[in-house]
Amino acid sequence: MSAGPGLEFENEIAELESQIATFERQTERSDEIDKEIRSLRLQLIDTLRQVYGSLDAWQTVQVSRHKNRPYTRDYLNLAFDEFVELYGDKHFGDDRAMLSGFAKLDRFKVMVLGHQKGRTFKERAACHFGCAHPEGYRKAMTKMRLAEKYQLPLICFIDTPGAYPGIGAEERGQAQVIAESMFMMSRLKTPIICIVIGEGGSGGALGIGLGDRVAMLQHAYYSVISPEGCAGILWKSHEHAPKAAAALRFTSSDLSRFGVVDDVIEEPLGGAHRDHHQMASRLKSYLSRTLSDLETRSIEQLVNERYEKFRRIGVFLEDPSSSMTPSPVTNEA
């Protein structure tokens, strides 16, 4: 699949792809031209491997936001056998930034939740660029209850820069509903798999991010705040976003080392946006293996392990000398 518009660090890659396309468009092909095409293709593979094997944090953010990167609906079409979409939160309306519905993955019947950004500008505007409103998370919680009721594993695809920050969303209880969603997921009596497929920003990601297994794609990021948001707070300018990205340590290699995510799913060479089908195949294999593993555990064991898993995240120190110890009581005449 064509990668579409190149990123700023892909100039050499774009040049090689352009040369290959020029040779392939020639109507009269000779052995010499075919040999040159093969040589350029090998050079392209080496360049892709070199560039994408050494991405920094800000470059990873750019890849995670690529306009041709597969979204939740793409994976539903490519990796799942069936999908029946469910709408509405039964309170306010239907949030198109949050997809939900019944699905079938090989022998498993599951419930799927996921952020959706949209391809065209019209779709992106309707989906609020992947930023869900409170009704989106209320819709998600309604479907979580259905999954628990019918004993369906829950699969969550995370891809959002954050929850929608508008006044209307705040008036309808944005922070409260995200907290309620996280609390519900921590106690939900069904297996839960969460995968960061692109952006995993702030509470918008955490709202559907508590699972028995939390994974992320190789070139995704998962953070308490977007790099632009962090730069705006610390340096009062989005120009410092690359510096903030490096400081936040939110890439897959960082989070795997810190124990925040359980697994990292390798992307095709050059990123998921270059080969949707191969990425969907790898994602499907991971989901099938993980569902098979989780079904061997009892519900009580899953919930207990889920609790302990999130209690272990993070590092802290306790200074014994700072603890308050009572002084011995003495009676003096």
Buried (B, 14 or more C-beta within 10 A) or exposed (E): BEBEEBBEBBEBBEEBBEBBEEBEEEEEEEEEEEEBBEEBEEBBEEBBEEBBEEBEBBBBBBBBBBEBBBBBBBBBEBBBEEBEEBEBBEEBBBBBBBBBBBBEBEEBBBBBBBBBBBBEEEBBEEBBBBBBBBBBBBBBBBBBEBBBEEEBBBBBBBBBBBBBEEEEBBEBBBEEBBBBBBEBBBEBEBBBBBBBBBBBBBBBBBBBBBBBBBBBBBBBBBBBBBBBBBBBEEEEEBEBBBBBBBBBBBBBEBBBEEEBBBBBBEBBBBBBBBBBEBBBBBBBEBBBEBBEEBEEBEEEEBBEEBEEBBEEEEEEEEEEEEEEEEEEEEEEE
